[in-house]
Amino acid sequence: MRTLIHLNGPPGVGKSTLAGVYAEAHPGALNLDIDVVASLIGGASEDFFAVVGQARRLALTMAGEHLRSGSDVVMPQLVMNPSEAQRFEAVARQTASNYLEIALVAQPDEQIRRLHQRSTAAYGTDPVDEAILADGRGGALRRSRQEFEVYRALRPAIAVLKTDDADVAETLADLHTLLACLAAERFPRTARR
């Protein structure tokens, strides 16, 4: 059954990377990165956070259309408000699709390493990454992690996938395991790592 796979978690845990490899491994699957959608809206380069809400609305419409076509949607998006996640769930329900929310987690040092690696990439750094990297003492990352843990406590059905001690292929295999468990209605809260 088609699935809306919501990869959630703080910056630097591997959401976008995993979404990309999932889509590559599943022809027809849509890698719906809301940050990319936001970057297509005029004014995003001046005030990214002003357009994120609009980008999420557009992405939900896109997700619904793609799910109706019979294919999976994988959405790498940090959400820390249960009502936002409920909007994603509603799209899955309206399209008779599964919804799987997965919290990707990594150790803070690994997150910082990944953020630095992304900041040197040709496509640049997003505003959330920039704020975390600008805070040399790690307070922004710590706050982001703490807020996400509060959110996770409010979402007991969220699965957890640890990404810091696995390469991308291993993480993709763990995601496939979670999807198989969902299909078989045997749903573990944490992947094997």
VOBA-1610 file (N, C-alpha, C; in pm, whole numbers, padded with zeros to 5 digits, always signed):
BEGIN
Met+00084-00119+00000Met+00000+00000+00000Met+00089+00125+00000Arg+00049+00223-00076Arg+00128+00347-00081Arg+00135+00411+00057Thr+00244+00483+00082Thr+00271+00536+00214Thr+00326+00678+00206Leu+00280+00762+00297Leu+00341+00892+00319Leu+00441+00873+00433Ile+00568+00880+00400Ile+00676+00857+00495Ile+00728+00992+00539His+00702+01027+00664His+00746+01155+00718His+00873+01133+00799Leu+00984+01179+00746Leu+01113+01171+00815Leu+01129+01298+00896Asn+01122+01285+01027Asn+01123+01399+01117Asn+01251+01398+01199Gly+01293+01511+01249Gly+01410+01517+01335Gly+01482+01649+01320Pro+01568+01680+01417Pro+01643+01805+01413Pro+01740+01808+01296Pro+01795+01925+01266Pro+01892+01936+01156Pro+02013+01844+01176Gly+02061+01787+01066Gly+02183+01709+01069Gly+02166+01562+01104Val+02041+01513+01108Val+02021+01371+01141Val+02012+01283+01017Gly+02003+01344+00898Gly+02003+01265+00775Gly+01869+01255+00704Lys+01775+01343+00735Lys+01642+01336+00674Lys+01648+01349+00521Ser+01712+01454+00473Ser+01715+01479+00329Ser+01793+01371+00255Thr+01902+01327+00314Thr+01983+01222+00251Thr+01903+01094+00238Leu+01837+01053+00346Leu+01758+00930+00343Leu+01641+00942+00245Ala+01576+01058+00242Ala+01466+01077+00147Ala+01514+01061+00004Gly+01632+01116-00025Gly+01686+01106-00160Gly+01716+00964-00201Val+01781+00887-00112Val+01815+00748-00148Val+01690+00661-00154Tyr+01589+00692-00069Tyr+01464+00616-00076Tyr+01399+00637-00213Ala+01388+00763-00254Ala+01324+00792-00384Ala+01401+00729-00499Glu+01534+00732-00494Glu+01614+00670-00599Glu+01592+00519-00606Ala+01571+00458-00490Ala+01553+00312-00484Ala+01410+00269-00517His+01317+00364-00526His+01175+00333-00550His+01123+00421-00663Pro+01139+00376-00787Pro+01091+00457-00900Pro+00945+00495-00881Gly+00919+00622-00904Gly+00784+00675-00887Gly+00763+00743-00753Ala+00845+00710-00653Ala+00831+00775-00522Ala+00871+00921-00534Leu+00801+01007-00463Leu+00828+01150-00466Leu+00905+01191-00342Asn+01024+01248-00362Asn+01102+01307-00254Asn+01052+01450-00240Leu+00965+01472-00143Leu+00898+01601-00127Leu+00961+01679-00013Asp+01072+01745-00044Asp+01146+01823+00056Asp+01083+01961+00064Ile+01014+01988+00174Ile+00941+02113+00191Ile+01035+02233+00190Asp+01157+02216+00239Asp+01253+02326+00234Asp+01286+02364+00089Val+01290+02265+00002Val+01313+02294-00141Val+01192+02367-00198Val+01071+02323-00163Val+00950+02392-00209Val+00953+02537-00160Ala+00991+02558-00034Ala+00997+02694+00020Ala+01096+02780-00057Ser+01208+02720-00098Ser+01310+02797-00171Ser+01260+02843-00307Leu+01153+02784-00358Leu+01097+02822-00487Leu+01000+02939-00478Ile+00966+02980-00356Ile+00872+03089-00334Ile+00950+03220-00322Gly+00907+03320-00396Gly+00973+03449-00392Gly+00983+03503-00250Gly+01099+03556-00216Gly+01122+03612-00084Gly+01184+03517+00015Ala+01195+03390-00023Ala+01249+03290+00070Ala+01393+03321+00108Ser+01470+03375+00015Ser+01610+03403+00047Ser+01623+03515+00149Glu+01525+03605+00155Glu+01529+03713+00254Glu+01468+03669+00388Asp+01358+03594+00384Asp+01291+03552+00508Asp+01231+03413+00487Phe+01317+03313+00498Phe+01278+03174+00475Phe+01159+03134+00562Phe+01162+03173+00690Phe+01059+03129+00783Phe+00922+03190+00753Ala+00920+03300+00679Ala+00792+03362+00641Ala+00718+03279+00536Val+00790+03196+00460Val+00727+03121+00352Val+00709+02972+00383Val+00761+02926+00495Val+00754+02782+00525Val+00610+02734+00537Gly+00523+02812+00601Gly+00383+02772+00615Gly+00317+02753+00479Gln+00341+02846+00388Gln+00287+02836+00253Gln+00346+02715+00181Ala+00475+02691+00200Ala+00539+02575+00137Ala+00479+02445+00189Arg+00449+02438+00318Arg+00386+02316+00372Arg+00248+02294+00312Arg+00171+02400+00296Arg+00038+02385+00234Arg+00051+02333+00091Leu+00144+02390+00015Leu+00166+02343-00121Leu+00211+02196-00122Ala+00302+02164-00031Ala+00355+02027-00024Ala+00245+01927+00011Leu+00154+01965+00099Leu+00044+01874+00133Leu-00044+01846+00012Thr-00068+01948-00068Thr-00146+01929-00191Thr-00072+01838-00287Met+00058+01862-00303Met+00140+01778-00390Met+00141+01633-00340Ala+00157+01616-00208Ala+00160+01481-00151Ala+00029+01408-00180Gly-00083+01477-00160Gly-00213+01414-00185Gly-00228+01369-00330Glu-00189+01455-00422Glu-00198+01420-00564Glu-00110+01301-00598His+00011+01299-00543His+00103+01190-00575His+00057+01059-00513Leu+00008+01063-00391Leu-00044+00942-00328Leu-00163+00887-00406Arg-00250+00976-00452Arg-00365+00933-00532Arg-00322+00864-00661Ser-00204+00902-00711Ser-00154+00839-00835Ser-00102+00697-00809Gly-00091+00659-00681Gly-00051+00523-00647Gly+00093+00507-00603Ser+00164+00617-00580Ser+00305+00608-00544Ser+00330+00665-00405Asp+00442+00622-00346Asp+00483+00671-00214Asp+00530+00816-00222Val+00521+00882-00106Val+00579+01014-00087Val+00668+01006+00036Val+00791+01053+00023Val+00881+01060+00137Val+00909+01208+00162Met+00883+01251+00284Met+00887+01393+00316Met+00984+01418+00432Pro+01103+01472+00403Pro+01197+01506+00509Pro+01165+01644+00564Gln+01106+01649+00684Gln+01063+01778+00736Gln+01060+01776+00888Leu+01134+01869+00948Leu+01129+01887+01092Leu+00994+01947+01129Val+00922+01877+01214Val+00794+01925+01267Val+00801+01908+01418Met+00765+02012+01492Met+00766+02002+01638Met+00633+02044+01698Asn+00531+02046+01613Asn+00396+02078+01657Asn+00305+01964+01614Pro+00243+01893+01709Pro+00160+01778+01672Pro+00051+01812+01570Ser-00003+01933+01575Ser-00109+01966+01479Ser-00057+01968+01336Glu+00070+02004+01315Glu+00129+01998+01181Glu+00138+01853+01134Ala+00186+01765+01220Ala+00194+01623+01182Ala+00056+01566+01155Gln-00043+01611+01229Gln-00180+01563+01208Gln-00231+01604+01069Arg-00183+01717+01018Arg-00220+01757+00881Arg-00162+01659+00780Phe-00038+01613+00803Phe+00023+01514+00714Phe-00056+01382+00722Glu-00090+01342+00844Glu-00170+01219+00864Glu-00303+01229+00790Ala-00366+01347+00796Ala-00496+01366+00731Ala-00487+01344+00581Val-00378+01391+00519Val-00360+01371+00375Val-00350+01221+00345Ala-00277+01147+00427Ala-00266+01003+00406Ala-00404+00937+00420Arg-00478+00976+00522Arg-00611+00919+00544Arg-00703+00950+00426Gln-00701+01075+00378Gln-00788+01116+00268Gln-00755+01044+00138Thr-00635+00994+00125Thr-00595+00924+00003Thr-00587+00773+00023Ala-00641+00725+00135Ala-00640+00582+00169Ala-00498+00526+00166Ser-00405+00603+00221Ser-00263+00565+00225Ser-00219+00544+00369Asn-00110+00473+00385Asn-00047+00462+00517Asn+00027+00590+00548Tyr+00045+00616+00678Tyr+00128+00727+00724Tyr+00228+00668+00822Leu+00355+00697+00799Leu+00460+00650+00889Leu+00547+00769+00923Glu+00548+00806+01050Glu+00636+00912+01096Glu+00755+00848+01167Ile+00872+00889+01124Ile+00995+00833+01179Ile+01081+00947+01231Ala+01119+00936+01358Ala+01213+01032+01417Ala+01353+00982+01390Leu+01428+01057+01312Leu+01569+01025+01292Leu+01648+01092+01403Val+01738+01017+01465Val+01817+01070+01576Val+01964+01038+01553Ala+02049+01132+01600Ala+02195+01115+01592Ala+02256+01189+01710Gln+02377+01154+01743Gln+02449+01223+01851Gln+02481+01366+01808Pro+02486+01461+01904Pro+02512+01601+01869Pro+02639+01622+01788Asp+02748+01554+01822Asp+02873+01571+01746Asp+02855+01532+01600Glu+02780+01424+01576Glu+02755+01380+01439Glu+02667+01481+01365Gln+02568+01536+01434Gln+02483+01637+01371Gln+02566+01758+01328Ile+02652+01806+01417Ile+02736+01922+01386Ile+02828+01891+01268Arg+02887+01771+01267Arg+02975+01732+01156Arg+02899+01736+01024Arg+02778+01683+01024Arg+02698+01681+00902Arg+02658+01822+00858Leu+02623+01908+00955Leu+02586+02045+00922Leu+02704+02120+00859His+02824+02100+00915His+02943+02161+00857His+02968+02108+00717Gln+02948+01979+00698Gln+02968+01918+00567Gln+02870+01977+00466Arg+02745+01995+00509Arg+02644+02054+00419Arg+02675+02199+00388Ser+02730+02271+00486Ser+02754+02414+00465Ser+02860+02439+00359Thr+02943+02339+00332Thr+03046+02355+00229Thr+03001+02302+00094Ala+02881+02246+00088Ala+02829+02192-00038Ala+02792+02306-00132Ala+02784+02276-00257Ala+02759+02377-00360Ala+02623+02445-00342Tyr+02523+02374-00287Tyr+02389+02432-00278Tyr+02372+02521-00157Gly+02470+02534-00071Gly+02463+02627+00041Gly+02392+02569+00162Thr+02371+02653+00258Thr+02315+02613+00387Thr+02176+02672+00404Asp+02085+02596+00464Asp+01954+02653+00489Asp+01957+02737+00617Pro+01856+02821+00639Pro+01859+02914+00752Pro+01866+02847+00889Val+01804+02732+00906Val+01810+02662+01034Val+01953+02614+01059Asp+02016+02555+00957Asp+02155+02512+00969Asp+02245+02630+01006Glu+02225+02743+00939Glu+02308+02860+00964Glu+02297+02905+01109Ala+02176+02905+01165Ala+02158+02947+01304Ala+02230+02853+01399Ile+02224+02725+01372Ile+02290+02628+01459Ile+02442+02639+01448Leu+02492+02653+01327Leu+02637+02663+01308Leu+02693+02794+01363Ala+02613+02901+01361Ala+02659+03030+01413Ala+02674+03028+01565Asp+02603+02937+01629Asp+02610+02926+01775Asp+02721+02827+01810Gly+02840+02877+01827Gly+02956+02791+01851Gly+02950+02710+01979Arg+02867+02749+02074Arg+02859+02677+02202Arg+02757+02563+02198Gly+02683+02550+02091Gly+02591+02437+02077Gly+02455+02457+02140Gly+02425+02579+02187Gly+02296+02603+02252Gly+02177+02585+02159Ala+02191+02632+02034Ala+02080+02621+01939Ala+02050+02474+01908Leu+02155+02395+01889Leu+02135+02253+01863Leu+02073+02185+01985Arg+02122+02217+02102Arg+02068+02158+02225Arg+01919+02193+02241Arg+01882+02318+02216Arg+01742+02359+02225Arg+01657+02285+02122Ser+01708+02273+02000Ser+01635+02202+01896Ser+01612+02056+01936Arg+01715+01993+01988Arg+01704+01854+02032Arg+01604+01840+02147Gln+01609+01932+02243Gln+01518+01928+02358Gln+01373+01948+02314Glu+01351+02045+02227Glu+01215+02069+02177Glu+01164+01948+02100Phe+01251+01885+02024Phe+01209+01767+01949Phe+01176+01651+02042Glu+01249+01635+02151Glu+01218+01529+02249Glu+01083+01553+02315Val+01049+01678+02343Val+00916+01710+02397Val+00809+01671+02296Tyr+00832+01705+02170Tyr+00739+01668+02063Tyr+00723+01516+02056Arg+00836+01445+02057Arg+00830+01298+02048Arg+00746+01238+02159Ala+00753+01295+02278Ala+00674+01244+02390Ala+00525+01262+02364Leu+00488+01359+02284Leu+00348+01383+02251Leu+00300+01295+02137Arg+00392+01224+02072Arg+00359+01141+01955Arg+00403+00997+01981Pro+00330+00924+02064Pro+00375+00790+02103Pro+00388+00690+01988Ala+00323+00714+01877Ala+00330+00618+01765Ala+00452+00642+01676Ile+00529+00745+01702Ile+00644+00776+01618Ile+00750+00667+01632Ala+00802+00623+01519Ala+00912+00526+01520Ala+01043+00602+01530Val+01147+00535+01577Val+01278+00598+01593Val+01380+00522+01511Leu+01459+00597+01437Leu+01565+00539+01355Leu+01694+00612+01387Lys+01790+00540+01445Lys+01919+00599+01480Lys+02007+00599+01357Thr+02067+00716+01328Thr+02139+00731+01203Thr+02288+00757+01220Asp+02337+00774+01341Asp+02476+00817+01354Asp+02578+00705+01346Asp+02537+00582+01365Asp+02633+00472+01358Asp+02607+00381+01238Ala+02542+00438+01136Ala+02510+00358+01017Ala+02537+00440+00892Asp+02575+00371+00786Asp+02588+00443+00660Asp+02450+00453+00595Val+02443+00522+00483Val+02315+00547+00420Val+02246+00417+00378Ala+02321+00322+00327Ala+02262+00195+00284Ala+02202+00120+00403Glu+02270+00121+00516Glu+02218+00054+00635Glu+02092+00125+00686Thr+02093+00258+00683Thr+01976+00334+00727Thr+01858+00308+00635Leu+01883+00299+00504Leu+01775+00266+00410Leu+01720+00127+00439Ala+01807+00031+00469Ala+01761-00104+00503Ala+01675-00101+00629Asp+01715-00020+00728Asp+01634-00007+00850Asp+01497+00055+00819Leu+01495+00153+00728Leu+01367+00212+00687Leu+01279+00107+00621His+01338+00024+00534His+01260-00083+00470His+01204-00179+00575Thr+01281-00208+00679Thr+01232-00294+00788Thr+01111-00232+00856Leu+01119-00102+00885Leu+01005-00034+00948Leu+00882-00037+00858Leu+00901-00017+00728Leu+00789-00021+00635Leu+00728-00161+00627Ala+00812-00264+00630Ala+00761-00402+00629Ala+00682-00431+00756Cys+00730-00381+00867Cys+00658-00400+00994Cys+00524-00329+00991Leu+00521-00210+00932Leu+00395-00137+00919Leu+00297-00217+00835Ala+00345-00270+00724Ala+00258-00349+00636Ala+00206-00474+00705Ala+00288-00532+00792Ala+00248-00654+00864Ala+00180-00623+00997Glu+00164-00493+01026Glu+00104-00447+01152Glu+00180-00497+01274Arg+00311-00513+01259Arg+00401-00542+01372Arg+00499-00427+01376Phe+00468-00325+01452Phe+00538-00200+01440Phe+00629-00174+01560Pro+00762-00185+01541Pro+00855-00155+01651Pro+00873-00004+01665Arg+00897+00042+01785Arg+00920+00186+01806Arg+01062+00228+01770Thr+01157+00137+01771Thr+01296+00174+01744Thr+01359+00072+01648Ala+01432+00123+01552Ala+01504+00034+01461Ala+01622-00027+01533Arg+01685-00126+01473Arg+01780-00213+01542Arg+01907-00145+01591Arg+01947-00035+01539Arg+02071+00028+01583Arg+02054+00098+01714
//
